[in-house]
Amino acid sequence: MTTGDDVQPNPATTQATEDSSVTASGSVDHRGEATFDGAVQGLHATGASWGMRQLVELIVRHGTEEGALLSTYEDLATQTSDESVRYLVRLILEDEHRHHRLLAELSNAMAWGLPGQAPVPTVPRLPGAISGELLEQTRLLRKSEEADYRALKRIRRHLHPFADTTLWVLVIDLMLLDTRKHATILGFLERHRKDR
């Protein structure tokens, strides 16, 4: 965990926080995704503590830096003539866009505080305890993801002869990472069951 001593105020965020002209209209981009303006507005509207301001500024700063990376990736994807490079960079871009949105939603949730208070997209609070059919479906899905992981590992073993001549092994490796992530999410939901 970062302490307040590790965080230097971001002049752009600090100025925007102090500027009463910040509005909700600037907090969602043209795709309807959360932006960091919503977090700045939330800090101003809620009178957030110094520690929360520092934490949100840290996330906003990271998101701003990641935004510059997005621009570089987008340039690379459009400027390269190599189809393989373009394909791989677009895969990275999909993840980076999602990361950028998640950081904005996280900073919005922190800045606005109480659920339902923010006029912008946020990361929701912990889910309520699940049970019954929802819990059963969650368990089944997790087991399916684990079976999918094993099947992908088998496929990967058969692709070994193509490892130096195609992107196939890399694509399977990326799918393995995604499958592990899905199982982690489902396991998290299972741990929040009612009978605990």
N, CA and C atoms as an extended XYZ file, in Angstrom:
588
Properties=species:S:1:pos:R:3:atomname:S:1:resname:S:1:resid:I:1 pbc="F F F"
N         0.840       -1.172        0.000 N   MET     1
C         0.000        0.000        0.000 CA  MET     1
C         0.882        1.232        0.000 C   MET     1
N         0.550        2.191       -0.806 N   THR     2
C         1.309        3.424       -0.881 CA  THR     2
C         0.854        4.357        0.222 C   THR     2
N         1.791        4.979        0.900 N   THR     3
C         1.418        5.958        1.914 CA  THR     3
C         1.335        7.318        1.271 C   THR     3
N         0.735        8.257        1.975 N   GLY     4
C         0.617        9.608        1.458 CA  GLY     4
C         1.968       10.243        1.192 C   GLY     4
N         3.016        9.799        1.914 N   ASP     5
C         4.342       10.368        1.712 CA  ASP     5
C         4.926       10.022        0.351 C   ASP     5
N         4.465        8.909       -0.255 N   ASP     6
C         4.984        8.474       -1.545 CA  ASP     6
C         4.334        9.195       -2.713 C   ASP     6
N         3.243        9.904       -2.469 N   VAL     7
C         2.452       10.480       -3.544 CA  VAL     7
C         2.676       11.978       -3.614 C   VAL     7
N         3.099       12.436       -4.766 N   GLN     8
C         3.235       13.868       -4.991 CA  GLN     8
C         1.960       14.366       -5.661 C   GLN     8
N         1.407       15.496       -5.236 N   PRO     9
C         0.185       15.982       -5.855 CA  PRO     9
C         0.373       16.206       -7.349 C   PRO     9
N        -0.626       15.848       -8.101 N   ASN    10
C        -0.639       16.069       -9.543 CA  ASN    10
C        -1.202       17.460       -9.782 C   ASN    10
N        -0.402       18.425      -10.281 N   PRO    11
C        -0.889       19.784      -10.450 CA  PRO    11
C        -2.151       19.870      -11.299 C   PRO    11
N        -2.239       19.057      -12.344 N   ALA    12
C        -3.428       19.111      -13.196 CA  ALA    12
C        -4.659       18.653      -12.424 C   ALA    12
N        -4.511       17.577      -11.632 N   THR    13
C        -5.637       17.078      -10.859 CA  THR    13
C        -5.982       18.049       -9.750 C   THR    13
N        -4.965       18.572       -9.067 N   THR    14
C        -5.210       19.499       -7.985 CA  THR    14
C        -5.923       20.735       -8.500 C   THR    14
N        -5.473       21.277       -9.636 N   GLN    15
C        -6.118       22.450      -10.203 CA  GLN    15
C        -7.555       22.139      -10.591 C   GLN    15
N        -7.765       20.987      -11.247 N   ALA    16
C        -9.115       20.625      -11.663 CA  ALA    16
C       -10.002       20.391      -10.454 C   ALA    16
N        -9.426       19.844       -9.365 N   THR    17
C       -10.201       19.613       -8.161 CA  THR    17
C       -10.663       20.929       -7.561 C   THR    17
N        -9.801       21.942       -7.630 N   GLU    18
C       -10.140       23.231       -7.066 CA  GLU    18
C       -11.024       24.049       -7.994 C   GLU    18
N       -11.112       23.674       -9.241 N   ASP    19
C       -11.875       24.416      -10.229 CA  ASP    19
C       -13.339       24.021      -10.159 C   ASP    19
N       -14.205       24.942       -9.770 N   SER    20
C       -15.612       24.613       -9.593 CA  SER    20
C       -16.342       24.434      -10.912 C   SER    20
N       -15.675       24.637      -12.044 N   SER    21
C       -16.335       24.483      -13.329 CA  SER    21
C       -16.294       23.039      -13.839 C   SER    21
N       -15.664       22.125      -13.096 N   VAL    22
C       -15.638       20.728      -13.509 CA  VAL    22
C       -17.057       20.200      -13.435 C   VAL    22
N       -17.523       19.572      -14.521 N   THR    23
C       -18.899       19.088      -14.571 CA  THR    23
C       -18.945       17.616      -14.932 C   THR    23
N       -20.094       17.016      -14.711 N   ALA    24
C       -20.273       15.598      -15.033 CA  ALA    24
C       -20.209       15.358      -16.525 C   ALA    24
N       -20.471       16.370      -17.328 N   SER    25
C       -20.464       16.168      -18.780 CA  SER    25
C       -19.104       15.748      -19.295 C   SER    25
N       -18.036       16.072      -18.577 N   GLY    26
C       -16.701       15.690      -19.009 CA  GLY    26
C       -16.238       14.381      -18.414 C   GLY    26
N       -17.125       13.623      -17.751 N   SER    27
C       -16.687       12.444      -17.027 CA  SER    27
C       -16.927       11.130      -17.767 C   SER    27
N       -17.513       11.194      -18.960 N   VAL    28
C       -17.733       10.016      -19.772 CA  VAL    28
C       -17.299       10.351      -21.190 C   VAL    28
N       -16.488        9.476      -21.789 N   ASP    29
C       -15.989        9.783      -23.123 CA  ASP    29
C       -17.031        9.461      -24.191 C   ASP    29
N       -16.665        9.652      -25.451 N   HIS    30
C       -17.595        9.460      -26.559 CA  HIS    30
C       -18.072        8.017      -26.698 C   HIS    30
N       -17.372        7.051      -26.078 N   ARG    31
C       -17.801        5.650      -26.121 CA  ARG    31
C       -18.670        5.303      -24.922 C   ARG    31
N       -18.937        6.293      -24.051 N   GLY    32
C       -19.734        6.037      -22.861 CA  GLY    32
C       -18.933        5.438      -21.719 C   GLY    32
N       -17.595        5.473      -21.810 N   GLU    33
C       -16.755        4.916      -20.761 CA  GLU    33
C       -16.350        5.995      -19.762 C   GLU    33
N       -16.075        5.563      -18.555 N   ALA    34
C       -15.655        6.482      -17.508 CA  ALA    34
C       -14.316        7.120      -17.861 C   ALA    34
N       -14.171        8.370      -17.482 N   THR    35
C       -12.892        9.057      -17.613 CA  THR    35
C       -12.469        9.526      -16.225 C   THR    35
N       -11.284       10.067      -16.125 N   PHE    36
C       -10.769       10.501      -14.835 CA  PHE    36
C       -11.369       11.821      -14.378 C   PHE    36
N       -12.041       12.542      -15.258 N   ASP    37
C       -12.699       13.783      -14.863 CA  ASP    37
C       -13.754       13.519      -13.792 C   ASP    37
N       -14.418       12.366      -13.879 N   GLY    38
C       -15.439       12.029      -12.886 CA  GLY    38
C       -14.851       11.900      -11.498 C   GLY    38
N       -13.636       11.362      -11.394 N   ALA    39
C       -12.984       11.227      -10.095 CA  ALA    39
C       -12.633       12.599       -9.531 C   ALA    39
N       -12.132       13.465      -10.379 N   VAL    40
C       -11.787       14.823       -9.937 CA  VAL    40
C       -13.043       15.526       -9.434 C   VAL    40
N       -14.133       15.373      -10.170 N   GLN    41
C       -15.403       15.972       -9.762 CA  GLN    41
C       -15.856       15.388       -8.422 C   GLN    41
N       -15.708       14.074       -8.263 N   GLY    42
C       -16.112       13.424       -7.020 CA  GLY    42
C       -15.320       13.907       -5.825 C   GLY    42
N       -14.018       14.086       -5.988 N   LEU    43
C       -13.196       14.599       -4.898 CA  LEU    43
C       -13.699       15.967       -4.460 C   LEU    43
N       -14.032       16.795       -5.426 N   HIS    44
C       -14.512       18.145       -5.138 CA  HIS    44
C       -15.891       18.099       -4.473 C   HIS    44
N       -16.782       17.277       -5.030 N   ALA    45
C       -18.167       17.230       -4.553 CA  ALA    45
C       -18.300       16.618       -3.157 C   ALA    45
N       -17.453       15.658       -2.817 N   THR    46
C       -17.598       14.946       -1.547 CA  THR    46
C       -16.702       15.491       -0.441 C   THR    46
N       -15.778       16.386       -0.782 N   GLY    47
C       -14.848       16.866        0.234 CA  GLY    47
C       -14.003       15.724        0.771 C   GLY    47
N       -13.513       14.897       -0.113 N   ALA    48
C       -12.752       13.702        0.261 CA  ALA    48
C       -11.573       14.054        1.157 C   ALA    48
N       -11.188       13.089        1.981 N   SER    49
C       -10.056       13.271        2.886 CA  SER    49
C        -8.760       13.443        2.094 C   SER    49
N        -7.748       13.967        2.772 N   TRP    50
C        -6.448       14.157        2.134 CA  TRP    50
C        -5.907       12.822        1.640 C   TRP    50
N        -6.023       11.775        2.472 N   GLY    51
C        -5.511       10.460        2.094 CA  GLY    51
C        -6.218        9.912        0.855 C   GLY    51
N        -7.547       10.096        0.780 N   MET    52
C        -8.282        9.616       -0.386 CA  MET    52
C        -7.912       10.432       -1.617 C   MET    52
N        -7.727       11.726       -1.450 N   ARG    53
C        -7.301       12.567       -2.579 CA  ARG    53
C        -5.957       12.085       -3.123 C   ARG    53
N        -5.040       11.764       -2.224 N   GLN    54
C        -3.720       11.300       -2.637 CA  GLN    54
C        -3.814        9.981       -3.390 C   GLN    54
N        -4.639        9.062       -2.898 N   LEU    55
C        -4.806        7.766       -3.542 CA  LEU    55
C        -5.440        7.924       -4.926 C   LEU    55
N        -6.478        8.748       -5.015 N   VAL    56
C        -7.130        8.975       -6.308 CA  VAL    56
C        -6.155        9.654       -7.271 C   VAL    56
N        -5.374       10.612       -6.787 N   GLU    57
C        -4.387       11.270       -7.647 CA  GLU    57
C        -3.352       10.268       -8.167 C   GLU    57
N        -2.951        9.318       -7.328 N   LEU    58
C        -2.004        8.283       -7.756 CA  LEU    58
C        -2.598        7.470       -8.909 C   LEU    58
N        -3.860        7.081       -8.771 N   ILE    59
C        -4.523        6.300       -9.818 CA  ILE    59
C        -4.716        7.142      -11.076 C   ILE    59
N        -5.126        8.394      -10.913 N   VAL    60
C        -5.315        9.279      -12.062 CA  VAL    60
C        -3.995        9.486      -12.796 C   VAL    60
N        -2.914        9.665      -12.049 N   ARG    61
C        -1.602        9.839      -12.674 CA  ARG    61
C        -1.221        8.594      -13.472 C   ARG    61
N        -1.435        7.434      -12.880 N   HIS    62
C        -1.129        6.179      -13.585 CA  HIS    62
C        -2.011        6.054      -14.831 C   HIS    62
N        -3.285        6.392      -14.699 N   GLY    63
C        -4.190        6.327      -15.839 CA  GLY    63
C        -3.793        7.276      -16.945 C   GLY    63
N        -3.308        8.443      -16.578 N   THR    64
C        -2.854        9.425      -17.566 CA  THR    64
C        -1.628        8.895      -18.307 C   THR    64
N        -0.709        8.292      -17.559 N   GLU    65
C         0.473        7.696      -18.188 CA  GLU    65
C         0.064        6.541      -19.098 C   GLU    65
N        -0.896        5.746      -18.654 N   GLU    66
C        -1.375        4.635      -19.467 CA  GLU    66
C        -2.070        5.159      -20.723 C   GLU    66
N        -2.735        6.311      -20.599 N   GLY    67
C        -3.374        6.935      -21.761 CA  GLY    67
C        -2.354        7.274      -22.840 C   GLY    67
N        -1.185        7.738      -22.429 N   ALA    68
C        -0.124        8.028      -23.390 CA  ALA    68
C         0.346        6.736      -24.064 C   ALA    68
N         0.423        5.655      -23.301 N   LEU    69
C         0.783        4.349      -23.881 CA  LEU    69
C        -0.255        3.907      -24.905 C   LEU    69
N        -1.533        4.124      -24.593 N   LEU    70
C        -2.601        3.766      -25.528 CA  LEU    70
C        -2.398        4.451      -26.865 C   LEU    70
N        -2.056        5.711      -26.808 N   SER    71
C        -1.827        6.474      -28.032 CA  SER    71
C        -0.668        5.889      -28.828 C   SER    71
N         0.397        5.493      -28.144 N   THR    72
C         1.549        4.894      -28.813 CA  THR    72
C         1.169        3.558      -29.456 C   THR    72
N         0.428        2.732      -28.717 N   TYR    73
C        -0.030        1.455      -29.273 CA  TYR    73
C        -0.931        1.671      -30.490 C   TYR    73
N        -1.845        2.641      -30.389 N   GLU    74
C        -2.746        2.911      -31.510 CA  GLU    74
C        -1.959        3.347      -32.743 C   GLU    74
N        -0.964        4.197      -32.534 N   ASP    75
C        -0.116        4.621      -33.655 CA  ASP    75
C         0.597        3.421      -34.281 C   ASP    75
N         1.154        2.571      -33.430 N   LEU    76
C         1.863        1.392      -33.926 CA  LEU    76
C         0.923        0.481      -34.713 C   LEU    76
N        -0.281        0.289      -34.208 N   ALA    77
C        -1.242       -0.597      -34.877 CA  ALA    77
C        -1.651       -0.061      -36.244 C   ALA    77
N        -1.732        1.254      -36.374 N   THR    78
C        -2.156        1.819      -37.655 CA  THR    78
C        -0.988        2.034      -38.616 C   THR    78
N         0.220        2.197      -38.082 N   GLN    79
C         1.355        2.522      -38.943 CA  GLN    79
C         2.135        1.310      -39.433 C   GLN    79
N         2.043        0.206      -38.723 N   THR    80
C         2.834       -0.953      -39.141 CA  THR    80
C         2.208       -1.622      -40.361 C   THR    80
N         3.057       -2.104      -41.229 N   SER    81
C         2.567       -2.840      -42.392 CA  SER    81
C         2.592       -4.351      -42.134 C   SER    81
N         3.174       -4.738      -40.995 N   ASP    82
C         3.280       -6.152      -40.659 CA  ASP    82
C         1.982       -6.625      -40.015 C   ASP    82
N         1.312       -7.549      -40.679 N   GLU    83
C         0.012       -8.046      -40.208 CA  GLU    83
C         0.109       -8.697      -38.829 C   GLU    83
N         1.179       -9.442      -38.569 N   SER    84
C         1.352      -10.109      -37.277 CA  SER    84
C         1.524       -9.102      -36.148 C   SER    84
N         2.335       -8.091      -36.383 N   VAL    85
C         2.546       -7.053      -35.371 CA  VAL    85
C         1.230       -6.334      -35.098 C   VAL    85
N         0.515       -5.974      -36.149 N   ARG    86
C        -0.765       -5.278      -36.012 CA  ARG    86
C        -1.746       -6.134      -35.200 C   ARG    86
N        -1.810       -7.419      -35.486 N   TYR    87
C        -2.693       -8.345      -34.778 CA  TYR    87
C        -2.371       -8.365      -33.277 C   TYR    87
N        -1.081       -8.521      -32.965 N   LEU    88
C        -0.667       -8.603      -31.566 CA  LEU    88
C        -0.861       -7.278      -30.836 C   LEU    88
N        -0.546       -6.177      -31.501 N   VAL    89
C        -0.719       -4.872      -30.867 CA  VAL    89
C        -2.199       -4.597      -30.604 C   VAL    89
N        -3.056       -5.039      -31.494 N   ARG    90
C        -4.500       -4.859      -31.268 CA  ARG    90
C        -4.980       -5.684      -30.076 C   ARG    90
N        -4.399       -6.855      -29.868 N   LEU    91
C        -4.727       -7.629      -28.675 CA  LEU    91
C        -4.321       -6.860      -27.413 C   LEU    91
N        -3.146       -6.270      -27.439 N   ILE    92
C        -2.689       -5.460      -26.300 CA  ILE    92
C        -3.618       -4.274      -26.114 C   ILE    92
N        -3.978       -3.620      -27.200 N   LEU    93
C        -4.858       -2.443      -27.124 CA  LEU    93
C        -6.192       -2.781      -26.464 C   LEU    93
N        -6.761       -3.933      -26.804 N   GLU    94
C        -8.020       -4.336      -26.173 CA  GLU    94
C        -7.863       -4.390      -24.654 C   GLU    94
N        -6.773       -5.004      -24.193 N   ASP    95
C        -6.525       -5.079      -22.751 CA  ASP    95
C        -6.266       -3.710      -22.154 C   ASP    95
N        -5.456       -2.903      -22.826 N   GLU    96
C        -5.108       -1.585      -22.295 CA  GLU    96
C        -6.327       -0.661      -22.208 C   GLU    96
N        -7.219       -0.742      -23.178 N   HIS    97
C        -8.458        0.041      -23.107 CA  HIS    97
C        -9.281       -0.383      -21.888 C   HIS    97
N        -9.361       -1.694      -21.664 N   ARG    98
C       -10.101       -2.194      -20.501 CA  ARG    98
C        -9.422       -1.746      -19.209 C   ARG    98
N        -8.101       -1.832      -19.146 N   HIS    99
C        -7.372       -1.385      -17.948 CA  HIS    99
C        -7.624        0.094      -17.685 C   HIS    99
N        -7.601        0.897      -18.738 N   HIS   100
C        -7.820        2.335      -18.600 CA  HIS   100
C        -9.225        2.602      -18.041 C   HIS   100
N       -10.221        1.888      -18.588 N   ARG   101
C       -11.596        2.049      -18.109 CA  ARG   101
C       -11.702        1.612      -16.644 C   ARG   101
N       -11.075        0.486      -16.283 N   LEU   102
C       -11.132       -0.002      -14.911 CA  LEU   102
C       -10.479        0.980      -13.940 C   LEU   102
N        -9.353        1.563      -14.333 N   LEU   103
C        -8.701        2.561      -13.476 CA  LEU   103
C        -9.600        3.775      -13.275 C   LEU   103
N       -10.268        4.223      -14.340 N   ALA   104
C       -11.181        5.366      -14.224 CA  ALA   104
C       -12.348        5.012      -13.305 C   ALA   104
N       -12.916        3.821      -13.474 N   GLU   105
C       -14.035        3.411      -12.629 CA  GLU   105
C       -13.601        3.239      -11.173 C   GLU   105
N       -12.383        2.751      -10.955 N   LEU   106
C       -11.848        2.609       -9.604 CA  LEU   106
C       -11.653        3.972       -8.954 C   LEU   106
N       -11.039        4.895       -9.680 N   SER   107
C       -10.833        6.235       -9.117 CA  SER   107
C       -12.164        6.935       -8.869 C   SER   107
N       -13.157        6.717       -9.739 N   ASN   108
C       -14.487        7.291       -9.521 CA  ASN   108
C       -15.119        6.735       -8.250 C   ASN   108
N       -15.020        5.419       -8.052 N   ALA   109
C       -15.599        4.801       -6.860 CA  ALA   109
C       -14.962        5.359       -5.596 C   ALA   109
N       -13.653        5.517       -5.607 N   MET   110
C       -12.957        6.034       -4.433 CA  MET   110
C       -13.317        7.494       -4.172 C   MET   110
N       -13.362        8.279       -5.237 N   ALA   111
C       -13.608        9.708       -5.083 CA  ALA   111
C       -15.036       10.008       -4.634 C   ALA   111
N       -16.004        9.245       -5.135 N   TRP   112
C       -17.407        9.512       -4.824 CA  TRP   112
C       -17.866        8.848       -3.535 C   TRP   112
N       -17.160        7.809       -3.101 N   GLY   113
C       -17.502        7.179       -1.825 CA  GLY   113
C       -18.688        6.249       -1.891 C   GLY   113
N       -19.816        6.663       -1.406 N   LEU   114
C       -20.990        5.797       -1.265 CA  LEU   114
C       -21.506        5.292       -2.595 C   LEU   114
N       -21.946        4.020       -2.630 N   PRO   115
C       -22.479        3.469       -3.880 CA  PRO   115
C       -23.735        4.236       -4.293 C   PRO   115
N       -23.881        4.430       -5.571 N   GLY   116
C       -25.049        5.130       -6.079 CA  GLY   116
C       -24.932        6.640       -6.025 C   GLY   116
N       -23.899        7.159       -5.394 N   GLN   117
C       -23.716        8.602       -5.270 CA  GLN   117
C       -23.074        9.188       -6.524 C   GLN   117
N       -22.307        8.396       -7.239 N   ALA   118
C       -21.556        8.900       -8.390 CA  ALA   118
C       -22.446        8.988       -9.628 C   ALA   118
N       -22.357       10.093      -10.363 N   PRO   119
C       -23.092       10.218      -11.626 CA  PRO   119
C       -22.310        9.633      -12.804 C   PRO   119
N       -21.235        8.915      -12.499 N   VAL   120
C       -20.351        8.347      -13.515 CA  VAL   120
C       -20.150        6.860      -13.219 C   VAL   120
N       -19.709        6.067      -14.212 N   PRO   121
C       -19.471        4.641      -13.967 CA  PRO   121
C       -18.393        4.420      -12.902 C   PRO   121
N       -18.640        3.465      -12.008 N   THR   122
C       -17.697        3.148      -10.937 CA  THR   122
C       -17.568        1.634      -10.780 C   THR   122
N       -16.510        1.214      -10.091 N   VAL   123
C       -16.395       -0.172       -9.652 CA  VAL   123
C       -17.388       -0.324       -8.510 C   VAL   123
N       -18.304       -1.306       -8.578 N   PRO   124
C       -19.278       -1.453       -7.491 CA  PRO   124
C       -18.642       -1.991       -6.218 C   PRO   124
N       -19.402       -1.934       -5.137 N   ARG   125
C       -18.966       -2.504       -3.863 CA  ARG   125
C       -18.893       -4.022       -3.991 C   ARG   125
N       -18.434       -4.684       -2.937 N   LEU   126
C       -18.410       -6.144       -2.922 CA  LEU   126
C       -19.808       -6.676       -3.200 C   LEU   126
N       -19.897       -7.804       -3.900 N   PRO   127
C       -21.232       -8.371       -4.140 CA  PRO   127
C       -21.825       -8.884       -2.840 C   PRO   127
N       -23.151       -8.935       -2.808 N   GLY   128
C       -23.808       -9.557       -1.669 CA  GLY   128
C       -23.496      -11.041       -1.670 C   GLY   128
N       -23.760      -11.679       -0.553 N   ALA   129
C       -23.518      -13.129       -0.463 CA  ALA   129
C       -24.421      -13.844       -1.457 C   ALA   129
N       -23.845      -14.756       -2.207 N   ILE   130
C       -24.627      -15.491       -3.198 CA  ILE   130
C       -24.998      -16.865       -2.656 C   ILE   130
N       -26.077      -17.391       -3.171 N   SER   131
C       -26.526      -18.719       -2.746 CA  SER   131
C       -27.409      -19.314       -3.834 C   SER   131
N       -27.925      -20.488       -3.568 N   GLY   132
C       -28.883      -21.130       -4.461 CA  GLY   132
C       -28.363      -21.338       -5.867 C   GLY   132
N       -29.213      -21.041       -6.832 N   GLU   133
C       -28.911      -21.267       -8.249 CA  GLU   133
C       -27.691      -20.452       -8.703 C   GLU   133
N       -27.584      -19.223       -8.220 N   LEU   134
C       -26.447      -18.382       -8.616 CA  LEU   134
C       -25.129      -18.995       -8.144 C   LEU   134
N       -25.103      -19.481       -6.932 N   LEU   135
C       -23.892      -20.118       -6.410 CA  LEU   135
C       -23.584      -21.391       -7.207 C   LEU   135
N       -24.603      -22.175       -7.489 N   GLU   136
C       -24.399      -23.405       -8.250 CA  GLU   136
C       -23.863      -23.101       -9.646 C   GLU   136
N       -24.431      -22.105      -10.326 N   GLN   137
C       -23.955      -21.721      -11.660 CA  GLN   137
C       -22.520      -21.213      -11.599 C   GLN   137
N       -22.198      -20.478      -10.554 N   THR   138
C       -20.833      -19.966      -10.381 CA  THR   138
C       -19.845      -21.125      -10.246 C   THR   138
N       -20.207      -22.118       -9.450 N   ARG   139
C       -19.336      -23.297       -9.274 CA  ARG   139
C       -19.164      -24.046      -10.592 C   ARG   139
N       -20.271      -24.231      -11.308 N   LEU   140
C       -20.204      -24.936      -12.589 CA  LEU   140
C       -19.328      -24.183      -13.596 C   LEU   140
N       -19.485      -22.877      -13.631 N   LEU   141
C       -18.677      -22.068      -14.555 CA  LEU   141
C       -17.199      -22.144      -14.186 C   LEU   141
N       -16.890      -22.079      -12.890 N   ARG   142
C       -15.480      -22.179      -12.476 CA  ARG   142
C       -14.899      -23.526      -12.888 C   ARG   142
N       -15.662      -24.591      -12.668 N   LYS   143
C       -15.192      -25.924      -13.068 CA  LYS   143
C       -15.017      -26.011      -14.583 C   LYS   143
N       -15.904      -25.366      -15.328 N   SER   144
C       -15.769      -25.335      -16.793 CA  SER   144
C       -14.515      -24.582      -17.211 C   SER   144
N       -14.225      -23.473      -16.541 N   GLU   145
C       -13.010      -22.709      -16.846 CA  GLU   145
C       -11.771      -23.550      -16.540 C   GLU   145
N       -11.804      -24.294      -15.448 N   GLU   146
C       -10.665      -25.155      -15.101 CA  GLU   146
C       -10.495      -26.267      -16.127 C   GLU   146
N       -11.605      -26.829      -16.603 N   ALA   147
C       -11.538      -27.864      -17.651 CA  ALA   147
C       -11.029      -27.251      -18.957 C   ALA   147
N       -11.473      -26.038      -19.249 N   ASP   148
C       -11.015      -25.326      -20.441 CA  ASP   148
C        -9.508      -25.091      -20.370 C   ASP   148
N        -9.021      -24.750      -19.185 N   TYR   149
C        -7.583      -24.540      -18.994 CA  TYR   149
C        -6.807      -25.809      -19.326 C   TYR   149
N        -7.276      -26.935      -18.813 N   ARG   150
C        -6.597      -28.213      -19.085 CA  ARG   150
C        -6.643      -28.550      -20.581 C   ARG   150
N        -7.783      -28.290      -21.226 N   ALA   151
C        -7.904      -28.568      -22.667 CA  ALA   151
C        -6.955      -27.684      -23.469 C   ALA   151
N        -6.857      -26.418      -23.084 N   LEU   152
C        -5.933      -25.512      -23.783 CA  LEU   152
C        -4.479      -25.950      -23.597 C   LEU   152
N        -4.144      -26.457      -22.406 N   LYS   153
C        -2.783      -26.964      -22.171 CA  LYS   153
C        -2.482      -28.143      -23.101 C   LYS   153
N        -3.479      -29.032      -23.288 N   ARG   154
C        -3.286      -30.157      -24.201 CA  ARG   154
C        -3.077      -29.659      -25.633 C   ARG   154
N        -3.888      -28.697      -26.043 N   ILE   155
C        -3.741      -28.121      -27.387 CA  ILE   155
C        -2.354      -27.513      -27.538 C   ILE   155
N        -1.910      -26.810      -26.520 N   ARG   156
C        -0.609      -26.150      -26.580 CA  ARG   156
C         0.516      -27.156      -26.803 C   ARG   156
N         0.436      -28.286      -26.129 N   ARG   157
C         1.471      -29.328      -26.301 CA  ARG   157
C         1.550      -29.781      -27.758 C   ARG   157
N         0.417      -29.880      -28.420 N   HIS   158
C         0.397      -30.309      -29.826 CA  HIS   158
C         0.904      -29.225      -30.781 C   HIS   158
N         0.929      -27.997      -30.320 N   LEU   159
C         1.376      -26.893      -31.176 CA  LEU   159
C         2.881      -26.651      -31.103 C   LEU   159
N         3.570      -27.395      -30.271 N   HIS   160
C         5.011      -27.185      -30.099 CA  HIS   160
C         5.774      -27.119      -31.432 C   HIS   160
N         5.474      -27.959      -32.421 N   PRO   161
C         6.219      -27.882      -33.684 CA  PRO   161
C         6.030      -26.555      -34.439 C   PRO   161
N         4.988      -25.814      -34.084 N   PHE   162
C         4.699      -24.557      -34.791 CA  PHE   162
C         5.149      -23.318      -34.011 C   PHE   162
N         5.791      -23.537      -32.880 N   ALA   163
C         6.127      -22.429      -31.980 CA  ALA   163
C         7.030      -21.376      -32.617 C   ALA   163
N         7.924      -21.788      -33.506 N   ASP   164
C         8.865      -20.842      -34.104 CA  ASP   164
C         8.409      -20.292      -35.450 C   ASP   164
N         7.249      -20.732      -35.912 N   THR   165
C         6.812      -20.304      -37.251 CA  THR   165
C         5.425      -19.662      -37.275 C   THR   165
N         4.688      -19.719      -36.154 N   THR   166
C         3.337      -19.144      -36.113 CA  THR   166
C         3.115      -18.409      -34.792 C   THR   166
N         1.987      -17.727      -34.704 N   LEU   167
C         1.565      -17.080      -33.460 CA  LEU   167
C         0.676      -17.997      -32.626 C   LEU   167
N         0.443      -19.204      -33.078 N   TRP   168
C        -0.532      -20.090      -32.460 CA  TRP   168
C        -0.259      -20.359      -30.987 C   TRP   168
N         0.977      -20.660      -30.637 N   VAL   169
C         1.305      -20.961      -29.245 CA  VAL   169
C         1.076      -19.723      -28.377 C   VAL   169
N         1.462      -18.566      -28.863 N   LEU   170
C         1.245      -17.328      -28.118 CA  LEU   170
C        -0.249      -17.083      -27.901 C   LEU   170
N        -1.058      -17.294      -28.924 N   VAL   171
C        -2.505      -17.096      -28.786 CA  VAL   171
C        -3.066      -18.035      -27.716 C   VAL   171
N        -2.644      -19.286      -27.721 N   ILE   172
C        -3.100      -20.230      -26.693 CA  ILE   172
C        -2.608      -19.795      -25.311 C   ILE   172
N        -1.362      -19.318      -25.213 N   ASP   173
C        -0.840      -18.830      -23.932 CA  ASP   173
C        -1.691      -17.669      -23.402 C   ASP   173
N        -2.094      -16.776      -24.281 N   LEU   174
C        -2.935      -15.647      -23.871 CA  LEU   174
C        -4.309      -16.135      -23.419 C   LEU   174
N        -4.841      -17.124      -24.110 N   MET   175
C        -6.126      -17.692      -23.707 CA  MET   175
C        -6.015      -18.393      -22.352 C   MET   175
N        -4.881      -19.026      -22.091 N   LEU   176
C        -4.651      -19.652      -20.788 CA  LEU   176
C        -4.675      -18.600      -19.677 C   LEU   176
N        -4.026      -17.466      -19.921 N   LEU   177
C        -4.036      -16.383      -18.933 CA  LEU   177
C        -5.455      -15.881      -18.683 C   LEU   177
N        -6.220      -15.696      -19.751 N   ASP   178
C        -7.609      -15.245      -19.606 CA  ASP   178
C        -8.442      -16.267      -18.844 C   ASP   178
N        -8.254      -17.537      -19.152 N   THR   179
C        -9.024      -18.595      -18.494 CA  THR   179
C        -8.710      -18.636      -17.007 C   THR   179
N        -7.443      -18.478      -16.656 N   ARG   180
C        -7.038      -18.427      -15.245 CA  ARG   180
C        -7.705      -17.218      -14.562 C   ARG   180
N        -7.761      -16.097      -15.260 N   LYS   181
C        -8.398      -14.887      -14.714 CA  LYS   181
C        -9.892      -15.136      -14.481 C   LYS   181
N       -10.558      -15.774      -15.428 N   HIS   182
C       -11.989      -16.063      -15.280 CA  HIS   182
C       -12.232      -16.959      -14.068 C   HIS   182
N       -11.405      -17.976      -13.899 N   ALA   183
C       -11.545      -18.876      -12.751 CA  ALA   183
C       -11.315      -18.121      -11.443 C   ALA   183
N       -10.401      -17.160      -11.443 N   THR   184
C       -10.137      -16.350      -10.255 CA  THR   184
C       -11.363      -15.520       -9.888 C   THR   184
N       -11.996      -14.911      -10.876 N   ILE   185
C       -13.201      -14.110      -10.631 CA  ILE   185
C       -14.315      -14.994      -10.069 C   ILE   185
N       -14.517      -16.143      -10.681 N   LEU   186
C       -15.581      -17.043      -10.222 CA  LEU   186
C       -15.285      -17.571       -8.823 C   LEU   186
N       -14.018      -17.862       -8.532 N   GLY   187
C       -13.631      -18.294       -7.194 CA  GLY   187
C       -13.899      -17.210       -6.163 C   GLY   187
N       -13.667      -15.960       -6.528 N   PHE   188
C       -13.959      -14.827       -5.649 CA  PHE   188
C       -15.455      -14.806       -5.319 C   PHE   188
N       -16.290      -14.970       -6.346 N   LEU   189
C       -17.740      -14.977       -6.112 CA  LEU   189
C       -18.147      -16.139       -5.204 C   LEU   189
N       -17.550      -17.297       -5.423 N   GLU   190
C       -17.859      -18.453       -4.575 CA  GLU   190
C       -17.513      -18.190       -3.117 C   GLU   190
N       -16.415      -17.516       -2.871 N   ARG   191
C       -16.003      -17.229       -1.503 CA  ARG   191
C       -16.973      -16.281       -0.815 C   ARG   191
N       -17.824      -15.619       -1.547 N   HIS   192
C       -18.803      -14.690       -0.968 CA  HIS   192
C       -20.190      -15.331       -0.906 C   HIS   192
N       -20.217      -16.603       -0.573 N   ARG   193
C       -21.490      -17.316       -0.472 CA  ARG   193
C       -22.127      -17.069        0.896 C   ARG   193
N       -23.440      -17.318        0.976 N   LYS   194
C       -24.191      -17.036        2.200 CA  LYS   194
C       -23.876      -17.949        3.360 C   LYS   194
N       -23.449      -19.185        3.094 N   ASP   195
C       -23.256      -20.144        4.187 CA  ASP   195
C       -21.909      -20.007        4.883 C   ASP   195
N       -21.183      -18.962        4.634 N   ARG   196
C       -19.881      -18.750        5.294 CA  ARG   196
C       -20.056      -18.142        6.649 C   ARG   196
